[in-house]
Amino acid sequence: MGSWLVGQFLSAAAALACEIILTRLFSLSQWYHFAFLAISVALLGYGASGTFLAVTRRRIPLSLLAAGQALGTAAGYLAANFIPFDSFRIAWEPVQVLYMALYYLSLTVPFFFAGLISAVLLERRELPAGRVYAANLMGSGAGCLLSLVLQPYLAGVGSLLACAALAGAGGAAFAVGEGRRWRMGAALTLTLLLGALALRPPAGWEIRLSPYKSLMQVLRHPGARILFQRWNAFSRVDVVQAEGIRSVPGMSLGYMQAPPAQMGLFVDGDNLSPIQMSGSAADLAFLDYLPEAVLFQLRPGADIVIIEPLAGLAVWGALHGGAQHITVLMANPLVWQAVTETAPADANPFRAPNVTVIFGGARSFLQHPGHTYDIVQFPLTDSYHPIRSGAFSLSENYLLTVEAMRAGLHALQPDGILAITRWLQLPPTESVRAGALVVEALAAEGVAEPARHIIALRSWSTCLILAKRRPFTPQEIELVRAFAAARQFDLVTYPGMSEEESNRFNLLPEPVYFRAWQAMLTARDRRQFYHSTPFDLTPTTDNRPFFFHFFTWKQAPEVWQTLGMTWQPFGGSGYFVLIALLLLTLLAGIILVLLPLWLRGGPAAPRRLRAGTLLAFTCLGLGFMMVELPLLQQCILLLDQPTYAFATVLFALLVFSGVGSMMSARMPPALALGGTVLAALALAAGLSPLVHAALGAPLWARMGLTVLALAPAGWVMGMPLARLVSGLQERAPALIPWAWAANGVASVTSSVLATMMALSWGFQAVLVIGAGVYAGAALAGWRLVLLDDQQAHRQDDDAEG
């Protein structure tokens, strides 16, 4: 028995670690909005495995299934890596739809075999189901932790191959139970081979990045070479040296010298951040011609905190401007390491004596900053992404929310300045939404006239927004006006500004930025203004932190008219990518899960029982993902990094759902079926306050708190499915494969549907909808399974009497 359980443990660990690592590979190779597909492909693989077993009823040796999982992990990655899928070309290359389907399906293979292993073991009567569940859940928990350990040492491809080797080791354990020495030898050979490949992946197996990522564009420069490339659990950082790298966002066109030579730092292949190659005053003279230089004229000798400056251009600006002390908040230590190892000794701003680097999440620090500052700066560190491309529209950013701006204001001295820099877009969107964040933060702090507390100026490409809790003084306004005139920057807004003062240097046909800001600042109903524009300018919050999501359905006619005529096919966001993926997941679920069962023939069961069962299990699949995905996304704020949130939330939900499943038979029906409704509503009401209260605690404490907070929800979420399956075993065993299939298809589609709802309505709304869906499952299950089961028992008692 022990060898079977060891094999199950290793298979489950390999599958969960693979799922989490895939989120990183999706983020690196494509864009962040593909990362959530890791959940979808895993669910599809598990669902298809249940259908395969129900249809074929073939007993495939577990050692061979484990070999399939191991080889499928490697082969699925290779297939996806070499399929020429390009999401930006879908609109004018129909073959890209086929590539997207192949890309998606190739990655389901390891999860298909992992699901078969679990299903076959659960069918074995000689193995206690409770022990099989325990081995599966403990393995899943270990896989969550393993994913965090592997990537810093083996990088992305090596980590995935290590998961394949782990699955191969599970095959060796199964071979021991089967008593087949040759299978054990073959499994060990496969494990050693995959382990060797994990330590040194073959040339040509490297992850292929989207050609539109900044790193790939820079590497096209003649003589470009990578000086540094390293992974940690949540990122890959590259440093590239190339003659053509010159990155000075927002520099005045009045600066007549050539910018100095730089190296480029990239996180996950994007967001070029310049590393200076010299720290001399002459090479840093261009810093006087950046809009942010005005900060150090307004606050000479400032005590400043700079939030996430990446390679440190903003830190150089503060040093050059004469800041007395600079506190740098950096969530990714690998960025600091990359700069330290590649920058010349005199060109590393983080080594300056008056610079203090604090590693950790900025929101956690701002919750309890220790003391207040003269300046809190949110510098511009991400690459320019046209709003029509949609490349960033599905990514959460908890530094660009109303709550983040309020935290920044709280960290200021009474007369301190909050500064935020964003890219200019036409029509005005990104900079106006950033301004809306500041306006709403000031209003939430009790400021009656936010327009008196804000100044904004622009270069040809960026917009700098300054805000204070106190109104700007006439002297400060005059200083900014003089600075803008001397450096040829255009004023966007300041208290009392007229339209004639705008649009003087970086000329546009119309003063669109001034007019957009004036419309926002003077609107009687700002909500009406936010919704009146073609793009959604509603200020983002921690409940809906998608800063780059500007899509509204008003854009749809224009999108359809230009479909196939532009390389940026997705309007104001990547929303249409989600729609395409929703259709793909639904179609794949129907073809791979439901269709085989339908071809086999429907089960012999009363129509009412059959309809109720399918409804109940469909609702369970929808409800589980509508709770899980908002939890994953909300816990990114608490745990600083998506990978930490993914691993911790999955660990808590899976382990405690398993405990709930094993205890479900002993629980009252009302708790077993209805507890999920209360749990989802409790999370909708209580998780956000808990997250904000815990910010500032050590990371290990926040991880522990996350597990404790989600444990009750996970416990009750594991009960309904097990209880309903138990009821079906008594009343209609032939319905069980159909129930699993309905649950699988619903789970796969819900992983995309929940993301779409979060974009539109926020996380709390998705949790409330999830509670409603769980209520539907409880009603259908109660009426059509449990009550029928009780009636059957009463009939049996009457017959005996």
HURA-V506601 format. One record per backbone hydrogen bond with DSSP energy under -0.5 kcal/mol. CO is the residue of the C=O (numbers start at 0). NH is the residue of the N-H. If there is no record, write none. Layout:
BEGIN
CO|NH / CO|NH
END
This chain:
BEGIN
0|4 / 1|5 / 2|6 / 3|7 / 4|8 / 5|9 / 6|10 / 7|11 / 8|12 / 9|13 / 10|14 / 11|15 / 12|16 / 13|17 / 14|18 / 15|19 / 16|20 / 17|21 / 18|22 / 19|23 / 20|24 / 21|25 / 22|26 / 23|27 / 24|28 / 25|29 / 28|209 / 30|33 / 31|34 / 33|36 / 34|37 / 35|38 / 35|39 / 36|40 / 37|41 / 38|42 / 39|43 / 40|44 / 41|45 / 42|46 / 43|47 / 44|48 / 45|49 / 46|50 / 47|51 / 48|52 / 49|53 / 50|54 / 51|55 / 52|56 / 57|59 / 60|63 / 60|64 / 61|65 / 62|66 / 63|67 / 64|68 / 65|69 / 66|70 / 67|71 / 68|72 / 69|73 / 70|74 / 71|75 / 72|76 / 73|77 / 74|78 / 75|79 / 76|80 / 77|81 / 78|82 / 82|84 / 85|88 / 86|89 / 88|91 / 88|92 / 92|95 / 93|96 / 93|97 / 94|98 / 95|99 / 96|100 / 97|101 / 98|102 / 99|103 / 100|104 / 101|105 / 102|106 / 103|106 / 104|107 / 105|108 / 107|111 / 108|112 / 109|113 / 110|114 / 111|115 / 112|116 / 113|117 / 114|118 / 115|119 / 116|120 / 117|121 / 118|122 / 119|123 / 120|123 / 122|124 / 123|126 / 125|127 / 127|130 / 127|131 / 128|132 / 129|133 / 130|134 / 131|135 / 132|136 / 133|137 / 134|138 / 135|139 / 136|140 / 137|141 / 138|142 / 139|143 / 140|144 / 141|145 / 142|146 / 143|147 / 144|147 / 144|148 / 145|149 / 146|150 / 148|152 / 149|152 / 149|153 / 150|154 / 153|157 / 154|158 / 155|159 / 156|160 / 157|161 / 158|162 / 159|163 / 160|164 / 161|165 / 162|166 / 163|167 / 164|168 / 165|169 / 166|170 / 167|171 / 168|172 / 169|173 / 170|174 / 171|175 / 172|176 / 173|177 / 174|178 / 174|179 / 175|178 / 178|180 / 179|183 / 180|184 / 181|185 / 182|186 / 183|187 / 184|188 / 185|189 / 186|190 / 187|191 / 188|192 / 189|193 / 190|194 / 191|195 / 192|196 / 193|197 / 194|198 / 195|199 / 201|204 / 206|208 / 209|212 / 212|216 / 213|217 / 214|218 / 216|219 / 217|220 / 220|223 / 221|242 / 224|226 / 224|240 / 227|238 / 229|236 / 231|234 / 234|231 / 235|267 / 236|229 / 237|265 / 238|226 / 238|227 / 239|241 / 239|263 / 240|224 / 241|244 / 243|245 / 244|261 / 245|247 / 247|250 / 251|254 / 253|255 / 260|276 / 261|241 / 262|274 / 263|239 / 264|272 / 265|237 / 265|267 / 266|269 / 268|214 / 269|266 / 272|264 / 273|275 / 274|262 / 279|283 / 281|284 / 283|286 / 284|287 / 285|288 / 286|289 / 288|251 / 289|292 / 290|293 / 291|294 / 292|295 / 292|296 / 293|296 / 293|297 / 294|298 / 298|301 / 301|303 / 301|323 / 301|324 / 302|373 / 302|374 / 303|326 / 304|376 / 305|307 / 305|328 / 306|378 / 308|311 / 308|312 / 311|315 / 312|316 / 313|317 / 314|318 / 315|319 / 316|320 / 317|321 / 317|322 / 318|321 / 324|303 / 325|327 / 325|355 / 326|305 / 326|328 / 327|329 / 327|357 / 328|307 / 329|359 / 330|332 / 331|334 / 331|335 / 332|336 / 333|337 / 334|338 / 335|339 / 336|340 / 337|341 / 338|342 / 343|346 / 344|347 / 346|348 / 347|350 / 348|351 / 351|354 / 353|325 / 355|327 / 355|357 / 356|358 / 357|329 / 360|364 / 361|365 / 362|366 / 363|367 / 364|367 / 365|368 / 368|370 / 372|412 / 373|416 / 374|304 / 374|376 / 375|418 / 376|306 / 376|378 / 377|420 / 378|380 / 385|388 / 385|389 / 387|569 / 391|394 / 396|399 / 400|404 / 401|405 / 402|406 / 403|407 / 404|408 / 405|409 / 406|410 / 408|411 / 410|372 / 412|415 / 416|375 / 417|466 / 418|377 / 419|464 / 421|462 / 428|432 / 429|433 / 430|434 / 431|435 / 432|436 / 433|437 / 434|438 / 435|439 / 436|440 / 437|441 / 438|442 / 439|443 / 440|444 / 441|446 / 442|445 / 445|447 / 448|451 / 449|452 / 450|453 / 451|471 / 452|467 / 454|465 / 455|491 / 455|492 / 456|463 / 457|489 / 460|423 / 461|458 / 462|421 / 462|464 / 463|456 / 464|419 / 465|454 / 466|417 / 472|476 / 473|477 / 474|478 / 475|479 / 476|480 / 477|481 / 478|482 / 479|483 / 480|484 / 481|485 / 482|486 / 483|487 / 483|488 / 484|487 / 486|253 / 489|457 / 492|455 / 493|496 / 497|500 / 498|501 / 500|490 / 504|506 / 509|511 / 510|514 / 511|515 / 512|516 / 513|517 / 514|518 / 515|519 / 516|520 / 517|521 / 518|522 / 519|522 / 523|525 / 524|528 / 525|529 / 526|530 / 527|531 / 528|531 / 528|532 / 529|536 / 534|536 / 539|401 / 540|543 / 542|762 / 543|540 / 544|396 / 544|546 / 545|548 / 547|549 / 549|535 / 551|554 / 552|555 / 554|558 / 555|559 / 556|560 / 557|561 / 558|562 / 559|562 / 561|564 / 561|565 / 566|568 / 567|570 / 569|572 / 571|549 / 573|576 / 573|577 / 574|578 / 575|579 / 576|580 / 577|581 / 578|582 / 579|583 / 580|584 / 581|585 / 582|586 / 583|587 / 584|588 / 585|589 / 586|590 / 587|591 / 588|592 / 588|593 / 589|594 / 592|596 / 593|597 / 594|598 / 595|599 / 596|600 / 597|600 / 602|604 / 605|609 / 606|610 / 607|611 / 608|612 / 609|613 / 610|614 / 611|615 / 612|616 / 613|617 / 614|618 / 615|619 / 616|620 / 617|621 / 618|622 / 619|623 / 620|624 / 621|625 / 622|626 / 623|626 / 623|627 / 624|628 / 626|630 / 627|631 / 628|632 / 629|633 / 630|634 / 632|635 / 632|636 / 633|636 / 633|637 / 634|638 / 635|639 / 638|640 / 640|644 / 641|645 / 642|646 / 643|647 / 644|648 / 645|649 / 646|650 / 647|651 / 648|652 / 649|653 / 650|654 / 651|655 / 652|656 / 653|657 / 654|658 / 655|659 / 656|660 / 657|661 / 658|662 / 659|663 / 660|663 / 662|665 / 663|666 / 667|670 / 667|671 / 668|672 / 669|673 / 670|674 / 673|676 / 673|677 / 674|678 / 675|679 / 676|680 / 677|681 / 678|682 / 679|683 / 680|684 / 681|685 / 682|686 / 685|689 / 686|690 / 687|691 / 688|692 / 689|693 / 690|694 / 693|696 / 697|701 / 698|702 / 699|703 / 700|704 / 701|705 / 702|706 / 703|707 / 704|708 / 705|709 / 706|710 / 707|711 / 709|713 / 710|714 / 711|715 / 712|716 / 713|717 / 715|718 / 715|719 / 717|721 / 718|722 / 719|723 / 720|724 / 721|725 / 722|726 / 723|727 / 724|728 / 725|729 / 726|730 / 727|731 / 731|734 / 732|735 / 734|738 / 735|739 / 736|740 / 737|741 / 738|742 / 739|743 / 740|744 / 741|745 / 742|746 / 743|747 / 744|748 / 745|749 / 746|750 / 747|751 / 748|751 / 748|752 / 749|753 / 751|755 / 752|756 / 753|757 / 754|758 / 755|759 / 756|760 / 756|761 / 757|761 / 761|765 / 762|766 / 763|767 / 764|768 / 765|769 / 766|770 / 767|771 / 768|772 / 769|773 / 770|774 / 771|775 / 772|776 / 773|777 / 774|778 / 775|779 / 776|780 / 777|781 / 778|782 / 779|783 / 780|784 / 780|785 / 781|786 / 784|788 / 785|789 / 786|790 / 787|791 / 788|792 / 789|793 / 790|794 / 791|795 / 792|796 / 793|797 / 794|798 / 795|799 / 796|800
END
